[in-house]
C-alpha cells in the first residue's frame, strides 16, 4: 500500500487496515517458520506497510 493511498483514508479505515495487516503479518511469519515462503520479501513489505499505517494513524490522531 502506497503512502498516497494511506493519506486518503480516514483514521477508522487506517485502524481497520492496520488490524488486518498485523493479522496477515503474524500468519505469514508462522507459515514461513513452518515451511519457507515462496517470496519471503512479502514479509518485509508487509512490515513496512504496518509502519506506514502506524505513522499515518499517529499524525491523524494529533
mmCIF file as gemmi writes it, N, C-alpha and C atoms, coordinates in Angstrom:
data_model
loop_
_atom_site.group_PDB
_atom_site.id
_atom_site.type_symbol
_atom_site.label_atom_id
_atom_site.label_alt_id
_atom_site.label_comp_id
_atom_site.label_asym_id
_atom_site.label_entity_id
_atom_site.label_seq_id
_atom_site.pdbx_PDB_ins_code
_atom_site.Cartn_x
_atom_site.Cartn_y
_atom_site.Cartn_z
_atom_site.occupancy
_atom_site.B_iso_or_equiv
_atom_site.pdbx_formal_charge
_atom_site.auth_seq_id
_atom_site.auth_asym_id
_atom_site.pdbx_PDB_model_num
ATOM 1 N N . UNK Axp A 1 ? 0.854 -1.173 0 1 0 ? 1 A 1
ATOM 2 C CA . UNK Axp A 1 ? 0 0 0 1 0 ? 1 A 1
ATOM 3 C C . UNK Axp A 1 ? 0.899 1.234 0 1 0 ? 1 A 1
ATOM 4 N N . UNK Axp A 2 ? 0.629 2.132 -0.918 1 0 ? 2 A 1
ATOM 5 C CA . UNK Axp A 2 ? 1.442 3.34 -1.07 1 0 ? 2 A 1
ATOM 6 C C . UNK Axp A 2 ? 1.06 4.391 -0.038 1 0 ? 2 A 1
ATOM 7 N N . UNK Axp A 3 ? 2.003 5.292 0.231 1 0 ? 3 A 1
ATOM 8 C CA . UNK Axp A 3 ? 1.777 6.346 1.211 1 0 ? 3 A 1
ATOM 9 C C . UNK Axp A 3 ? 0.626 7.26 0.769 1 0 ? 3 A 1
ATOM 10 N N . UNK Axp A 4 ? 0.513 7.525 -0.531 1 0 ? 4 A 1
ATOM 11 C CA . UNK Axp A 4 ? -0.558 8.38 -1.04 1 0 ? 4 A 1
ATOM 12 C C . UNK Axp A 4 ? -1.93 7.741 -0.799 1 0 ? 4 A 1
ATOM 13 N N . UNK Axp A 5 ? -2.008 6.435 -0.94 1 0 ? 5 A 1
ATOM 14 C CA . UNK Axp A 5 ? -3.274 5.732 -0.689 1 0 ? 5 A 1
ATOM 15 C C . UNK Axp A 5 ? -3.646 5.813 0.787 1 0 ? 5 A 1
ATOM 16 N N . UNK Axp A 6 ? -2.651 5.691 1.636 1 0 ? 6 A 1
ATOM 17 C CA . UNK Axp A 6 ? -2.894 5.709 3.077 1 0 ? 6 A 1
ATOM 18 C C . UNK Axp A 6 ? -3.348 7.089 3.532 1 0 ? 6 A 1
ATOM 19 N N . UNK Axp A 7 ? -2.776 8.15 2.948 1 0 ? 7 A 1
ATOM 20 C CA . UNK Axp A 7 ? -3.143 9.516 3.337 1 0 ? 7 A 1
ATOM 21 C C . UNK Axp A 7 ? -4.62 9.815 3.073 1 0 ? 7 A 1
ATOM 22 N N . UNK Axp A 8 ? -5.203 9.162 2.075 1 0 ? 8 A 1
ATOM 23 C CA . UNK Axp A 8 ? -6.597 9.413 1.714 1 0 ? 8 A 1
ATOM 24 C C . UNK Axp A 8 ? -7.595 8.698 2.628 1 0 ? 8 A 1
ATOM 25 N N . UNK Axp A 9 ? -7.121 7.801 3.475 1 0 ? 9 A 1
ATOM 26 C CA . UNK Axp A 9 ? -8.014 7.041 4.349 1 0 ? 9 A 1
ATOM 27 C C . UNK Axp A 9 ? -8.315 7.818 5.629 1 0 ? 9 A 1
ATOM 28 N N . UNK Axp A 10 ? -9.46 7.525 6.213 1 0 ? 10 A 1
ATOM 29 C CA . UNK Axp A 10 ? -9.802 8.134 7.497 1 0 ? 10 A 1
ATOM 30 C C . UNK Axp A 10 ? -9.104 7.353 8.61 1 0 ? 10 A 1
ATOM 31 N N . UNK Axp A 11 ? -9.132 7.885 9.809 1 0 ? 11 A 1
ATOM 32 C CA . UNK Axp A 11 ? -8.466 7.238 10.943 1 0 ? 11 A 1
ATOM 33 C C . UNK Axp A 11 ? -9.072 5.86 11.224 1 0 ? 11 A 1
ATOM 34 N N . UNK Axp A 12 ? -10.394 5.74 11.092 1 0 ? 12 A 1
ATOM 35 C CA . UNK Axp A 12 ? -11.055 4.449 11.336 1 0 ? 12 A 1
ATOM 36 C C . UNK Axp A 12 ? -10.641 3.421 10.286 1 0 ? 12 A 1
ATOM 37 N N . UNK Axp A 13 ? -10.544 3.866 9.021 1 0 ? 13 A 1
ATOM 38 C CA . UNK Axp A 13 ? -10.128 2.957 7.953 1 0 ? 13 A 1
ATOM 39 C C . UNK Axp A 13 ? -8.685 2.51 8.151 1 0 ? 13 A 1
ATOM 40 N N . UNK Axp A 14 ? -7.844 3.437 8.582 1 0 ? 14 A 1
ATOM 41 C CA . UNK Axp A 14 ? -6.445 3.097 8.832 1 0 ? 14 A 1
ATOM 42 C C . UNK Axp A 14 ? -6.358 2.075 9.954 1 0 ? 14 A 1
ATOM 43 N N . UNK Axp A 15 ? -7.157 2.262 10.995 1 0 ? 15 A 1
ATOM 44 C CA . UNK Axp A 15 ? -7.157 1.318 12.121 1 0 ? 15 A 1
ATOM 45 C C . UNK Axp A 15 ? -7.596 -0.068 11.654 1 0 ? 15 A 1
ATOM 46 N N . UNK Axp A 16 ? -8.601 -0.126 10.798 1 0 ? 16 A 1
ATOM 47 C CA . UNK Axp A 16 ? -9.075 -1.408 10.279 1 0 ? 16 A 1
ATOM 48 C C . UNK Axp A 16 ? -8.005 -2.079 9.425 1 0 ? 16 A 1
ATOM 49 N N . UNK Axp A 17 ? -7.378 -1.317 8.553 1 0 ? 17 A 1
ATOM 50 C CA . UNK Axp A 17 ? -6.319 -1.86 7.694 1 0 ? 17 A 1
ATOM 51 C C . UNK Axp A 17 ? -5.138 -2.332 8.535 1 0 ? 17 A 1
ATOM 52 N N . UNK Axp A 18 ? -4.845 -1.599 9.6 1 0 ? 18 A 1
ATOM 53 C CA . UNK Axp A 18 ? -3.736 -1.956 10.482 1 0 ? 18 A 1
ATOM 54 C C . UNK Axp A 18 ? -4.008 -3.293 11.164 1 0 ? 18 A 1
ATOM 55 N N . UNK Axp A 19 ? -5.217 -3.483 11.623 1 0 ? 19 A 1
ATOM 56 C CA . UNK Axp A 19 ? -5.589 -4.754 12.254 1 0 ? 19 A 1
ATOM 57 C C . UNK Axp A 19 ? -5.454 -5.912 11.268 1 0 ? 19 A 1
ATOM 58 N N . UNK Axp A 20 ? -5.943 -5.696 10.043 1 0 ? 20 A 1
ATOM 59 C CA . UNK Axp A 20 ? -5.835 -6.731 9.005 1 0 ? 20 A 1
ATOM 60 C C . UNK Axp A 20 ? -4.374 -7.037 8.689 1 0 ? 20 A 1
ATOM 61 N N . UNK Axp A 21 ? -3.567 -5.995 8.55 1 0 ? 21 A 1
ATOM 62 C CA . UNK Axp A 21 ? -2.163 -6.173 8.184 1 0 ? 21 A 1
ATOM 63 C C . UNK Axp A 21 ? -1.397 -6.908 9.276 1 0 ? 21 A 1
ATOM 64 N N . UNK Axp A 22 ? -1.676 -6.58 10.54 1 0 ? 22 A 1
ATOM 65 C CA . UNK Axp A 22 ? -0.988 -7.259 11.643 1 0 ? 22 A 1
ATOM 66 C C . UNK Axp A 22 ? -1.352 -8.741 11.682 1 0 ? 22 A 1
ATOM 67 N N . UNK Axp A 23 ? -2.626 -9.052 11.461 1 0 ? 23 A 1
ATOM 68 C CA . UNK Axp A 23 ? -3.052 -10.449 11.452 1 0 ? 23 A 1
ATOM 69 C C . UNK Axp A 23 ? -2.381 -11.201 10.303 1 0 ? 23 A 1
ATOM 70 N N . UNK Axp A 24 ? -2.344 -10.577 9.137 1 0 ? 24 A 1
ATOM 71 C CA . UNK Axp A 24 ? -1.705 -11.194 7.974 1 0 ? 24 A 1
ATOM 72 C C . UNK Axp A 24 ? -0.206 -11.385 8.209 1 0 ? 24 A 1
ATOM 73 N N . UNK Axp A 25 ? 0.427 -10.405 8.842 1 0 ? 25 A 1
ATOM 74 C CA . UNK Axp A 25 ? 1.853 -10.482 9.143 1 0 ? 25 A 1
ATOM 75 C C . UNK Axp A 25 ? 2.15 -11.663 10.067 1 0 ? 25 A 1
ATOM 76 N N . UNK Axp A 26 ? 1.352 -11.809 11.118 1 0 ? 26 A 1
ATOM 77 C CA . UNK Axp A 26 ? 1.557 -12.928 12.046 1 0 ? 26 A 1
ATOM 78 C C . UNK Axp A 26 ? 1.354 -14.266 11.352 1 0 ? 26 A 1
ATOM 79 N N . UNK Axp A 27 ? 0.341 -14.329 10.48 1 0 ? 27 A 1
ATOM 80 C CA . UNK Axp A 27 ? 0.073 -15.561 9.747 1 0 ? 27 A 1
ATOM 81 C C . UNK Axp A 27 ? 1.231 -15.892 8.805 1 0 ? 27 A 1
ATOM 82 N N . UNK Axp A 28 ? 1.763 -14.87 8.134 1 0 ? 28 A 1
ATOM 83 C CA . UNK Axp A 28 ? 2.889 -15.076 7.219 1 0 ? 28 A 1
ATOM 84 C C . UNK Axp A 28 ? 4.142 -15.535 7.962 1 0 ? 28 A 1
ATOM 85 N N . UNK Axp A 29 ? 4.413 -14.914 9.11 1 0 ? 29 A 1
ATOM 86 C CA . UNK Axp A 29 ? 5.6 -15.295 9.881 1 0 ? 29 A 1
ATOM 87 C C . UNK Axp A 29 ? 5.511 -16.75 10.316 1 0 ? 29 A 1
ATOM 88 N N . UNK Axp A 30 ? 4.348 -17.156 10.784 1 0 ? 30 A 1
ATOM 89 C CA . UNK Axp A 30 ? 4.163 -18.533 11.22 1 0 ? 30 A 1
ATOM 90 C C . UNK Axp A 30 ? 4.323 -19.496 10.042 1 0 ? 30 A 1
ATOM 91 N N . UNK Axp A 31 ? 3.71 -19.163 8.915 1 0 ? 31 A 1
ATOM 92 C CA . UNK Axp A 31 ? 3.811 -20.021 7.74 1 0 ? 31 A 1
ATOM 93 C C . UNK Axp A 31 ? 5.261 -20.122 7.262 1 0 ? 31 A 1
ATOM 94 N N . UNK Axp A 32 ? 6.003 -19.046 7.377 1 0 ? 32 A 1
ATOM 95 C CA . UNK Axp A 32 ? 7.398 -19.044 6.941 1 0 ? 32 A 1
ATOM 96 C C . UNK Axp A 32 ? 8.272 -19.897 7.864 1 0 ? 32 A 1
ATOM 97 N N . UNK Axp A 33 ? 7.934 -19.932 9.15 1 0 ? 33 A 1
ATOM 98 C CA . UNK Axp A 33 ? 8.7 -20.756 10.077 1 0 ? 33 A 1
ATOM 99 C C . UNK Axp A 33 ? 8.441 -22.242 9.838 1 0 ? 33 A 1
ATOM 100 N N . UNK Axp A 34 ? 7.211 -22.579 9.482 1 0 ? 34 A 1
ATOM 101 C CA . UNK Axp A 34 ? 6.859 -23.978 9.249 1 0 ? 34 A 1
ATOM 102 C C . UNK Axp A 34 ? 7.489 -24.475 7.954 1 0 ? 34 A 1
ATOM 103 N N . UNK Axp A 35 ? 7.239 -23.76 6.877 1 0 ? 35 A 1
ATOM 104 C CA . UNK Axp A 35 ? 7.864 -24.076 5.595 1 0 ? 35 A 1
ATOM 105 C C . UNK Axp A 35 ? 8.142 -22.754 4.884 1 0 ? 35 A 1
ATOM 106 N N . UNK Axp A 36 ? 9.321 -22.589 4.337 1 0 ? 36 A 1
ATOM 107 C CA . UNK Axp A 36 ? 9.703 -21.297 3.743 1 0 ? 36 A 1
ATOM 108 C C . UNK Axp A 36 ? 8.711 -20.82 2.679 1 0 ? 36 A 1
ATOM 109 N N . UNK Axp A 37 ? 8.422 -19.532 2.737 1 0 ? 37 A 1
ATOM 110 C CA . UNK Axp A 37 ? 7.532 -18.94 1.75 1 0 ? 37 A 1
ATOM 111 C C . UNK Axp A 37 ? 8.23 -18.871 0.399 1 0 ? 37 A 1
ATOM 112 N N . UNK Axp A 38 ? 7.425 -18.851 -0.644 1 0 ? 38 A 1
ATOM 113 C CA . UNK Axp A 38 ? 7.976 -18.743 -1.986 1 0 ? 38 A 1
ATOM 114 C C . UNK Axp A 38 ? 8.661 -17.39 -2.171 1 0 ? 38 A 1
ATOM 115 N N . UNK Axp A 39 ? 8.064 -16.329 -1.591 1 0 ? 39 A 1
ATOM 116 C CA . UNK Axp A 39 ? 8.616 -14.99 -1.706 1 0 ? 39 A 1
ATOM 117 C C . UNK Axp A 39 ? 8.692 -14.356 -0.307 1 0 ? 39 A 1
ATOM 118 N N . UNK Axp A 40 ? 9.795 -14.568 0.42 1 0 ? 40 A 1
ATOM 119 C CA . UNK Axp A 40 ? 9.884 -14.041 1.792 1 0 ? 40 A 1
ATOM 120 C C . UNK Axp A 40 ? 9.968 -12.516 1.863 1 0 ? 40 A 1
ATOM 121 N N . UNK Axp A 41 ? 10.18 -11.857 0.735 1 0 ? 41 A 1
ATOM 122 C CA . UNK Axp A 41 ? 10.234 -10.39 0.729 1 0 ? 41 A 1
ATOM 123 C C . UNK Axp A 41 ? 8.851 -9.813 1.06 1 0 ? 41 A 1
ATOM 124 N N . UNK Axp A 42 ? 7.805 -10.593 0.882 1 0 ? 42 A 1
ATOM 125 C CA . UNK Axp A 42 ? 6.448 -10.155 1.234 1 0 ? 42 A 1
ATOM 126 C C . UNK Axp A 42 ? 6.37 -9.805 2.721 1 0 ? 42 A 1
ATOM 127 N N . UNK Axp A 43 ? 7.092 -10.531 3.556 1 0 ? 43 A 1
ATOM 128 C CA . UNK Axp A 43 ? 7.087 -10.26 4.994 1 0 ? 43 A 1
ATOM 129 C C . UNK Axp A 43 ? 7.655 -8.87 5.251 1 0 ? 43 A 1
ATOM 130 N N . UNK Axp A 44 ? 8.766 -8.563 4.594 1 0 ? 44 A 1
ATOM 131 C CA . UNK Axp A 44 ? 9.403 -7.256 4.751 1 0 ? 44 A 1
ATOM 132 C C . UNK Axp A 44 ? 8.481 -6.138 4.264 1 0 ? 44 A 1
ATOM 133 N N . UNK Axp A 45 ? 7.846 -6.349 3.122 1 0 ? 45 A 1
ATOM 134 C CA . UNK Axp A 45 ? 6.93 -5.343 2.578 1 0 ? 45 A 1
ATOM 135 C C . UNK Axp A 45 ? 5.742 -5.106 3.503 1 0 ? 45 A 1
ATOM 136 N N . UNK Axp A 46 ? 5.215 -6.172 4.065 1 0 ? 46 A 1
ATOM 137 C CA . UNK Axp A 46 ? 4.076 -6.052 4.975 1 0 ? 46 A 1
ATOM 138 C C . UNK Axp A 46 ? 4.469 -5.329 6.258 1 0 ? 46 A 1
ATOM 139 N N . UNK Axp A 47 ? 5.669 -5.589 6.745 1 0 ? 47 A 1
ATOM 140 C CA . UNK Axp A 47 ? 6.159 -4.905 7.936 1 0 ? 47 A 1
ATOM 141 C C . UNK Axp A 47 ? 6.288 -3.4 7.673 1 0 ? 47 A 1
ATOM 142 N N . UNK Axp A 48 ? 6.744 -3.032 6.491 1 0 ? 48 A 1
ATOM 143 C CA . UNK Axp A 48 ? 6.861 -1.615 6.134 1 0 ? 48 A 1
ATOM 144 C C . UNK Axp A 48 ? 5.486 -0.971 5.987 1 0 ? 48 A 1
ATOM 145 N N . UNK Axp A 49 ? 4.531 -1.71 5.451 1 0 ? 49 A 1
ATOM 146 C CA . UNK Axp A 49 ? 3.169 -1.197 5.323 1 0 ? 49 A 1
ATOM 147 C C . UNK Axp A 49 ? 2.573 -0.935 6.702 1 0 ? 49 A 1
ATOM 148 N N . UNK Axp A 50 ? 2.811 -1.843 7.646 1 0 ? 50 A 1
ATOM 149 C CA . UNK Axp A 50 ? 2.322 -1.657 9.016 1 0 ? 50 A 1
ATOM 150 C C . UNK Axp A 50 ? 2.935 -0.393 9.617 1 0 ? 50 A 1
ATOM 151 N N . UNK Axp A 51 ? 4.211 -0.182 9.373 1 0 ? 51 A 1
ATOM 152 C CA . UNK Axp A 51 ? 4.87 1.021 9.891 1 0 ? 51 A 1
ATOM 153 C C . UNK Axp A 51 ? 4.27 2.277 9.27 1 0 ? 51 A 1
ATOM 154 N N . UNK Axp A 52 ? 3.991 2.242 7.976 1 0 ? 52 A 1
ATOM 155 C CA . UNK Axp A 52 ? 3.365 3.394 7.31 1 0 ? 52 A 1
ATOM 156 C C . UNK Axp A 52 ? 1.989 3.681 7.893 1 0 ? 52 A 1
ATOM 157 N N . UNK Axp A 53 ? 1.214 2.622 8.113 1 0 ? 53 A 1
ATOM 158 C CA . UNK Axp A 53 ? -0.12 2.79 8.685 1 0 ? 53 A 1
ATOM 159 C C . UNK Axp A 53 ? -0.035 3.381 10.09 1 0 ? 53 A 1
ATOM 160 N N . UNK Axp A 54 ? 0.879 2.878 10.898 1 0 ? 54 A 1
ATOM 161 C CA . UNK Axp A 54 ? 1.052 3.404 12.256 1 0 ? 54 A 1
ATOM 162 C C . UNK Axp A 54 ? 1.445 4.867 12.232 1 0 ? 54 A 1
ATOM 163 N N . UNK Axp A 55 ? 2.343 5.236 11.339 1 0 ? 55 A 1
ATOM 164 C CA . UNK Axp A 55 ? 2.798 6.627 11.244 1 0 ? 55 A 1
ATOM 165 C C . UNK Axp A 55 ? 1.648 7.539 10.855 1 0 ? 55 A 1
ATOM 166 N N . UNK Axp A 56 ? 0.895 7.151 9.852 1 0 ? 56 A 1
ATOM 167 C CA . UNK Axp A 56 ? -0.215 7.99 9.397 1 0 ? 56 A 1
ATOM 168 C C . UNK Axp A 56 ? -1.31 8.073 10.448 1 0 ? 56 A 1
ATOM 169 N N . UNK Axp A 57 ? -1.561 6.98 11.158 1 0 ? 57 A 1
ATOM 170 C CA . UNK Axp A 57 ? -2.565 6.978 12.219 1 0 ? 57 A 1
ATOM 171 C C . UNK Axp A 57 ? -2.155 7.948 13.326 1 0 ? 57 A 1
ATOM 172 N N . UNK Axp A 58 ? -0.895 7.947 13.678 1 0 ? 58 A 1
ATOM 173 C CA . UNK Axp A 58 ? -0.394 8.853 14.713 1 0 ? 58 A 1
ATOM 174 C C . UNK Axp A 58 ? -0.558 10.303 14.287 1 0 ? 58 A 1
ATOM 175 N N . UNK Axp A 59 ? -0.239 10.614 13.043 1 0 ? 59 A 1
ATOM 176 C CA . UNK Axp A 59 ? -0.375 12.008 12.578 1 0 ? 59 A 1
ATOM 177 C C . UNK Axp A 59 ? -1.834 12.446 12.511 1 0 ? 59 A 1
ATOM 178 N N . UNK Axp A 60 ? -2.737 11.539 12.169 1 0 ? 60 A 1
ATOM 179 C CA . UNK Axp A 60 ? -4.159 11.899 12.086 1 0 ? 60 A 1
ATOM 180 C C . UNK Axp A 60 ? -4.779 12.08 13.465 1 0 ? 60 A 1
ATOM 181 N N . UNK Axp A 61 ? -4.261 11.389 14.48 1 0 ? 61 A 1
ATOM 182 C CA . UNK Axp A 61 ? -4.822 11.493 15.812 1 0 ? 61 A 1
ATOM 183 C C . UNK Axp A 61 ? -4.337 12.725 16.553 1 0 ? 61 A 1
ATOM 184 N N . UNK Axp A 62 ? -3.321 13.381 16.08 1 0 ? 62 A 1
ATOM 185 C CA . UNK Axp A 62 ? -2.811 14.561 16.786 1 0 ? 62 A 1
ATOM 186 C C . UNK Axp A 62 ? -3.532 15.8 16.372 1 0 ? 62 A 1
